[in-house]
């Protein structure tokens, strides 16, 4: 906890932390987030253990993908023959390539909404954790018949308490592509058979304002125009709340979809 430090010191610290990759270890002791009960990394490792050709879409720094590959390999020493990942954010590419080198993995730069540069029916497993967008048709195209896609999504309304604190009340759009119902519809429309569709709301707590600053810089779509000076007054209000109550509480929304190609 950092309650004894000044507001300006905490702002400066949160603004200085590098944001490349999806390693959230800096938050230890400063923020917590409950994980969905289904355990995505474990599910991914289970699927990888029986796959020959695996693709991880929008891998970030490949932190979760590499962990799942290692967990799968630890069971019997086997890793898939073909390991590929895509990532659209240049600072993450180097991190992802370093992490996947151990698994003979390749990482290709692909923008979030771009066509996947792979041949039809190239993979028997596609994974994607927290993609910015999901092209179900393209995923179906690159899967073998009988192939599986497993994805954990940031569902509609995630961290609403946090972004509305900065932006004010926001409209609730039940038709968003990130709702569980529409994720299912999108997968089915691409010819995939949905075998599991789950949703959970999980608690997020920030214990100092530096953690809030860092989170809003790293997960930049939460408050799209975020800058410390632009939102200094609201950050001061966050700081005051944490000083008074011990934390700022929000809730993340998570959806899990598993589907197979007919």
C-alpha positions in Angstrom: 0.0 0.0 0.0 1.2 3.6 -0.7 -1.2 5.7 1.4 1.6 7.6 3.1 3.0 8.9 -0.3 2.0 12.2 -1.8 -0.6 12.4 -4.6 2.0 13.9 -7.0 4.6 11.2 -6.3 2.0 8.5 -7.0 0.9 10.2 -10.2 4.5 10.4 -11.4 5.2 6.8 -10.6 2.1 5.6 -12.4 3.0 7.7 -15.4 6.6 6.3 -15.6 6.0 2.6 -15.7 6.6 1.0 -19.2 3.4 -0.3 -20.7 4.7 -2.9 -23.2 3.5 -6.5 -22.9 0.7 -7.9 -20.7 2.8 -8.7 -17.6 0.8 -7.2 -14.8 3.2 -8.2 -12.0 3.9 -4.5 -11.2 0.4 -4.3 -9.7 1.3 -6.8 -6.9 0.3 -5.2 -3.6 -1.3 -2.2 -5.5 -4.2 -3.8 -7.2 -6.0 -7.1 -7.4 -8.4 -8.7 -9.9 -10.4 -11.8 -9.3 -10.0 -14.4 -12.0 -13.0 -16.2 -13.7 -13.7 -19.5 -12.2 -13.1 -21.4 -15.4 -9.3 -20.8 -15.4 -8.5 -19.8 -19.0 -4.8 -20.7 -18.9 -5.5 -24.2 -17.6 -8.1 -24.7 -20.3 -5.7 -23.5 -23.0 -3.0 -25.9 -21.7 -5.5 -28.8 -21.8 -6.3 -28.0 -25.5 -2.7 -27.4 -26.5 -1.7 -30.9 -25.0 -3.6 -32.6 -27.8 -3.0 -30.1 -30.7 -0.4 -30.3 -33.5 -0.8 -26.8 -34.9 -1.7 -23.9 -32.6 -2.4 -20.2 -33.3 -2.6 -17.5 -30.6 -4.4 -14.4 -31.9 -3.5 -11.0 -30.5 -1.0 -12.6 -28.1 0.3 -9.4 -26.5 3.7 -10.3 -25.1 2.8 -14.0 -25.2 2.8 -14.2 -21.4 -0.3 -16.3 -21.2 0.3 -18.3 -24.3 3.9 -19.2 -23.3 2.7 -20.2 -19.9 0.0 -22.5 -21.4 2.5 -24.1 -23.7 4.9 -24.7 -20.9 2.2 -26.2 -18.7 1.1 -28.5 -21.6 4.7 -29.5 -22.3 5.4 -30.3 -18.6 2.8 -33.1 -18.7 4.6 -35.3 -21.3 7.4 -33.2 -22.7 5.5 -32.6 -25.9 4.8 -29.3 -27.6 2.8 -28.8 -30.8 4.8 -29.1 -34.1 3.5 -25.8 -35.3 3.2 -22.7 -33.0 2.3 -19.3 -34.4 1.0 -16.1 -32.8 -0.2 -12.7 -34.1 0.2 -9.3 -32.5 -0.5 -5.8 -33.8 1.3 -3.7 -31.2 5.0 -3.3 -32.1 6.4 -3.0 -28.6 4.9 -6.4 -27.8 6.4 -8.2 -30.8 9.9 -8.5 -29.4 8.6 -9.7 -26.1 6.4 -12.3 -27.8 9.2 -13.6 -30.0 11.5 -14.0 -27.1 9.0 -15.9 -25.1 7.9 -18.2 -27.9 11.5 -19.0 -29.1 11.7 -21.8 -26.6 8.7 -23.4 -28.2 9.9 -22.9 -31.8 7.1 -20.4 -32.2 6.8 -17.7 -34.8 5.1 -14.3 -34.3 3.8 -12.3 -37.2 2.7 -8.6 -37.0 -1.0 -8.4 -37.8 -3.2 -5.4 -37.0 -6.2 -6.2 -34.8 -8.8 -6.0 -37.6 -6.6 -7.4 -40.4 -7.0 -10.6 -42.3 -5.0 -13.6 -40.8 -2.1 -14.3 -43.1 -2.4 -18.1 -43.0 -3.6 -20.7 -45.4 -7.1 -22.3 -45.1 -7.3 -25.2 -42.6 -3.8 -24.5 -41.2 -4.5 -25.0 -37.5 -6.4 -27.4 -35.3 -6.5 -25.0 -32.4 -6.9 -21.2 -32.2 -6.6 -19.3 -29.0 -7.3 -15.7 -28.2 -7.3 -14.0 -24.8 -8.7 -10.5 -24.5 -8.6 -9.6 -28.2 -9.6 -6.1 -29.2 -11.8 -7.6 -31.9 -12.7 -11.1 -33.2 -13.0 -12.1 -36.8 -14.9 -15.3 -36.4 -15.1 -15.9 -40.2 -11.3 -15.7 -40.5 -10.8 -17.9 -37.5 -13.1 -20.5 -39.0 -11.2 -20.3 -42.3 -7.8 -21.2 -40.8 -9.1 -24.1 -38.6 -9.1 -27.7 -39.7 -12.5 -29.3 -39.9 -13.1 -30.4 -36.3 -10.7 -27.7 -35.1 -11.3 -25.7 -31.9 -11.3 -22.0 -31.0 -11.0 -21.1 -27.3 -11.3 -17.4 -26.4 -11.6 -15.3 -23.3 -13.1 -11.9 -24.0 -13.4 -8.6 -22.2 -17.1 -8.5 -22.2 -19.4 -5.5 -22.4 -19.4 -3.1 -19.5 -16.0 -4.2 -18.1 -14.8 -1.7 -15.5 -17.8 0.5 -15.9 -17.4 1.9 -12.4 -13.9 3.1 -13.3 -14.6 4.6 -16.7 -17.8 6.3 -15.6 -15.9 7.9 -12.7 -13.8 9.6 -15.3 -16.3 10.0 -18.2 -19.6 10.3 -16.5 -22.6 8.0 -17.1 -22.3 6.1 -20.4 -25.0 4.4 -22.4 -25.6 0.7 -21.9 -25.6 -0.9 -25.4 -27.0 -4.4 -25.1 -26.3 -4.9 -28.8 -22.5 -4.5 -28.4 -20.4 -7.2 -30.2 -18.8 -7.8 -26.8 -22.0 -9.1 -25.2 -22.0 -12.9 -24.6 -25.1 -13.3 -26.8 -23.5 -11.5 -29.7 -20.2 -13.4 -29.3 -22.2 -16.6 -29.7 -24.1 -15.3 -32.7 -20.9 -14.2 -34.3 -19.3 -17.6 -33.9 -22.4 -19.4 -35.1 -22.7 -17.2 -38.1 -19.2 -18.2 -39.2 -20.2 -21.8 -39.2 -18.8 -22.7 -35.8 -20.6 -24.9 -33.3 -20.5 -23.3 -29.8 -19.9 -25.9 -27.2 -19.4 -23.6 -24.2 -20.4 -20.0 -23.5 -19.9 -18.5 -20.0 -19.9 -15.0 -18.4 -18.7 -13.8 -15.0 -18.3 -10.5 -13.3 -15.1 -10.3 -11.2 -14.0 -7.8 -8.5 -11.1 -5.3 -9.2 -9.6 -3.2 -6.5 -7.0 -0.4 -6.8 -5.1 0.4 -3.6 -3.3 3.6 -4.8 -3.8 6.1 -7.5 -0.5 5.1 -9.2 -2.1 1.8 -10.0 -5.1 3.5 -11.5 -2.9 5.7 -13.7 -0.8 2.7 -14.9 -4.0 0.7 -15.6 -5.5 3.5 -17.7 -2.3 3.9 -19.6 -1.9 0.2 -20.2 -5.5 -0.7 -20.9 -5.9 2.5 -22.9 -9.3 1.8 -24.3 -10.9 2.1 -20.9 -10.7 5.9 -21.0 -9.7 6.5 -24.6 -8.4 10.1 -24.2 -6.7 9.5 -20.8 -3.8 11.7 -19.9 -2.7 12.5 -16.3 -3.0 16.3 -16.7 -6.3 16.1 -18.5 -7.9 14.0 -15.7 -5.9 15.4 -12.8 -9.0 16.5 -10.9 -10.7 13.1 -11.2 -7.5 11.3 -10.2 -7.4 13.5 -7.1 -10.9 12.3 -6.4 -9.8 8.7 -6.8 -6.9 9.3 -4.5 -9.2 10.8 -1.9 -11.6 7.8 -2.1 -8.7 5.4 -1.6 -7.4 7.4 1.3 -10.9 7.3 2.9 -12.0 3.7 2.2 -8.8 1.8 1.4 -9.5 1.1 -2.3 -11.3 2.0 -5.5 -13.6 -1.0 -6.5 -14.6 -1.8 -10.0 -15.7 -5.0 -11.8 -14.4 -6.7 -14.9 -16.7 -8.6 -17.2 -15.4 -11.7 -18.8 -16.8 -14.1 -21.4 -15.5 -17.5 -22.4 -16.4 -19.0 -25.8 -15.3 -22.4 -27.0 -16.4 -23.5 -30.5 -15.6 -26.1 -33.1 -15.5 -26.0 -36.8 -18.2 -28.3 -38.3 
